[in-house]
Amino acid sequence: LQGAACLLLSSESFVQNNNSVCYSTITNMTSGDHTDIEAVITESLNSASLVGAEISTLEVSACVNKQLSDLEQKALIKSYGENNGFNKLTTAISCQKSVLGDNGTLSQLMGLIHTVISLQQRYRPAVKGWCSPSEKLLAEWLDSPFYLFNQAAPVFPSVSGKACFNAFSLLTDQTYSHLLLSEPLDSSVHQNGFNSNSKQ
């Protein structure tokens, strides 16, 4: 074991009363059957009054099961495209499994931690070792709102002061959940954040 991580979920009042640091806020979580991913994503975005273009980074499940992986990819491409006015290159894809591999249920927790930390640290994670989607889905990916980084890149605070949002696409063989998280509304560059330590 080279390291450990944990995540404390608490109410906003608990954070304030205990002078704790808030890394991100859960804005919305919508769940449903894994065969109805598009409807779950649409409901999640609509409930938070967001469109796909407002999601800075999307953490994907990237299931080992190829059938589930293709199901997730197709649904994300379609849902985010429709909820985005079919604009391109608006949302970065992130996948902690590209760094840590598939670790079963632990991968779900690590995906959530990855999403939270990238919000607080204000960066878009790289997808290690990514080459290209399967030939069957290549045309759909090229026409999608998604892009991938081969090295981490900063996310700068919004000029308008609006919070940055990340999403977590969580697929199992039975259920699907779409989780939206927002960064704390402060415009400071966090001392331990990506931008304060970046040499770029």
Secondary structure per residue as TSV (DSSP state, phi and psi in degrees):
chain	resnum	aa	ss	phi	psi
A	1	L	-	360.0	120.4
A	2	Q	-	-97.7	-12.9
A	3	G	-	-172.5	172.5
A	4	A	-	-141.5	155.1
A	5	A	-	-144.1	150.4
A	6	C	-	-145.0	164.9
A	7	L	-	-139.3	124.5
A	8	L	-	-103.0	117.7
A	9	L	-	-94.1	126.1
A	10	S	-	-147.4	168.5
A	11	S	-	-76.4	159.6
A	12	E	H	-61.9	-37.2
A	13	S	H	-65.8	-36.1
A	14	F	H	-62.2	-44.0
A	15	V	H	-60.5	-46.6
A	16	Q	H	-66.3	-45.7
A	17	N	H	-65.9	-26.4
A	18	N	T	-106.8	11.9
A	19	N	T	48.2	41.5
A	20	S	-	-86.7	164.6
A	21	V	-	-90.3	129.8
A	22	C	-	-97.5	115.8
A	23	Y	-	-82.0	-34.6
A	24	S	-	-168.3	167.5
A	25	T	E	-121.1	134.2
A	26	I	E	-75.3	115.0
A	27	T	E	-86.7	-39.5
A	28	N	E	-163.8	144.2
A	29	M	E	-138.3	122.8
A	30	T	E	-122.2	134.5
A	31	S	E	-128.2	157.7
A	32	G	E	-171.1	-168.5
A	33	D	E	-70.7	145.8
A	34	H	T	-67.9	-10.9
A	35	T	T	-88.6	-2.3
A	36	D	-	-125.3	42.9
A	37	I	H	-60.2	-44.4
A	38	E	H	-59.2	-42.9
A	39	A	H	-65.8	-38.2
A	40	V	H	-64.0	-45.5
A	41	I	H	-63.0	-46.3
A	42	T	H	-60.6	-44.9
A	43	E	H	-63.2	-41.2
A	44	S	H	-61.6	-49.4
A	45	L	H	-65.4	-43.1
A	46	N	H	-64.0	-40.3
A	47	S	H	-62.4	-30.8
A	48	A	T	-95.8	4.9
A	49	S	T	54.3	45.7
A	50	L	-	-121.2	158.4
A	51	V	-	-115.8	163.5
A	52	G	G	-53.8	-35.8
A	53	A	G	-65.1	-19.0
A	54	E	G	-85.3	-3.7
A	55	I	E	-91.2	114.9
A	56	S	E	-69.6	-48.7
A	57	T	E	-138.6	139.6
A	58	L	E	-118.9	115.3
A	59	E	E	-83.4	124.1
A	60	V	-	-105.0	156.9
A	61	S	-	-74.3	-37.9
A	62	A	-	46.7	59.1
A	63	C	-	-58.5	145.8
A	64	V	S	-65.2	-36.0
A	65	N	S	-65.5	113.6
A	66	K	H	-60.7	-36.7
A	67	Q	H	-63.1	-44.3
A	68	L	H	-67.3	-39.7
A	69	S	H	-61.6	-45.1
A	70	D	H	-64.8	-38.7
A	71	L	H	-60.8	-45.8
A	72	E	H	-63.7	-46.7
A	73	Q	H	-59.4	-49.5
A	74	K	H	-61.4	-43.8
A	75	A	H	-66.3	-41.2
A	76	L	H	-64.9	-45.5
A	77	I	H	-60.2	-46.1
A	78	K	H	-68.4	-49.4
A	79	S	H	-64.9	-47.2
A	80	Y	H	-69.5	-32.1
A	81	G	H	-64.6	-47.2
A	82	E	H	-68.1	-36.5
A	83	N	T	-84.5	11.5
A	84	N	T	-130.9	7.5
A	85	G	T	66.0	22.0
A	86	F	T	60.1	27.7
A	87	N	-	-74.3	155.0
A	88	K	S	-108.3	157.9
A	89	L	S	55.7	50.7
A	90	T	-	-110.2	-22.8
A	91	T	E	-132.6	127.6
A	92	A	E	-82.2	143.3
A	93	I	E	-94.3	138.1
A	94	S	E	-129.1	147.0
A	95	C	-	-154.1	104.2
A	96	Q	T	-63.8	-22.6
A	97	K	H	-64.5	-23.1
A	98	S	H	-69.4	-20.1
A	99	V	H	-100.6	-44.9
A	100	L	H	-104.1	-7.3
A	101	G	-	78.7	179.1
A	102	D	-	-88.0	122.3
A	103	N	-	-123.6	35.7
A	104	G	T	62.5	-134.0
A	105	T	H	-63.2	-31.9
A	106	L	H	-60.0	-31.2
A	107	S	H	-61.3	-32.9
A	108	Q	H	-66.0	-44.1
A	109	L	H	-64.3	-43.6
A	110	M	H	-65.2	-34.0
A	111	G	H	-63.4	-40.4
A	112	L	H	-66.3	-45.6
A	113	I	H	-61.7	-41.8
A	114	H	H	-58.6	-42.7
A	115	T	H	-65.6	-44.4
A	116	V	H	-65.2	-47.5
A	117	I	H	-65.4	-39.2
A	118	S	H	-66.5	-29.4
A	119	L	H	-69.1	-50.3
A	120	Q	H	-66.7	-38.9
A	121	Q	H	-81.4	-9.1
A	122	R	T	56.3	63.1
A	123	Y	E	-147.3	159.6
A	124	R	E	-103.4	119.1
A	125	P	-	-68.1	153.8
A	126	A	-	-82.7	155.0
A	127	V	-	-107.0	104.2
A	128	K	T	-69.3	131.9
A	129	G	T	72.1	13.8
A	130	W	-	-76.8	133.8
A	131	C	-	-109.4	-65.1
A	132	S	-	-168.5	157.9
A	133	P	-	-68.6	171.1
A	134	S	-	-60.6	150.6
A	135	E	G	-53.2	-35.4
A	136	K	G	-63.2	-33.3
A	137	L	G	-105.2	1.9
A	138	L	H	-58.0	-47.0
A	139	A	H	-61.6	-39.4
A	140	E	H	-66.4	-39.7
A	141	W	H	-64.5	-41.8
A	142	L	H	-64.0	-26.4
A	143	D	T	-99.5	12.2
A	144	S	S	-97.3	171.2
A	145	P	S	-83.7	3.5
A	146	F	E	-97.1	152.4
A	147	Y	E	-144.2	162.6
A	148	L	-	-128.6	143.0
A	149	F	-	-100.5	142.8
A	150	N	S	-94.1	-5.7
A	151	Q	S	-148.2	152.4
A	152	A	-	-59.8	147.8
A	153	A	E	-135.8	147.6
A	154	P	E	-73.7	155.2
A	155	V	-	-117.7	119.0
A	156	F	-	-89.9	148.7
A	157	P	-	-57.1	145.1
A	158	S	-	-67.6	137.8
A	159	V	T	-62.5	-34.4
A	160	S	T	-76.9	-10.6
A	161	G	-	84.7	4.1
A	162	K	-	-75.1	143.8
A	163	A	-	-66.4	151.1
A	164	C	-	-86.9	142.4
A	165	F	E	-118.5	139.9
A	166	N	E	-120.0	157.8
A	167	A	E	-129.0	153.6
A	168	F	E	-126.1	118.2
A	169	S	E	-95.1	112.7
A	170	L	E	-119.4	106.5
A	171	L	E	-114.3	132.2
A	172	T	-	-121.3	-179.2
A	173	D	S	-73.4	-5.1
A	174	Q	S	-126.3	-32.8
A	175	T	E	-128.4	163.6
A	176	Y	E	-136.4	135.6
A	177	S	E	-129.3	143.1
A	178	H	E	-122.9	112.9
A	179	L	E	-108.9	129.4
A	180	L	E	-110.1	131.9
A	181	L	E	-126.8	145.1
A	182	S	E	-121.2	150.6
A	183	E	-	-76.1	158.0
A	184	P	-	-62.1	143.3
A	185	L	S	-82.6	76.2
A	186	D	-	-136.6	146.8
A	187	S	-	-96.2	6.9
A	188	S	-	-74.1	152.6
A	189	V	-	-86.1	114.6
A	190	H	-	-63.5	134.4
A	191	Q	T	-59.9	-29.8
A	192	N	T	-99.9	13.7
A	193	G	S	-86.9	169.6
A	194	F	H	-60.0	-45.0
A	195	N	H	-66.9	-34.3
A	196	S	H	-74.9	-21.9
A	197	N	H	-108.6	-1.1
A	198	S	-	-74.6	140.4
A	199	K	-	-97.3	1.6
A	200	Q	-	-77.4	360.0
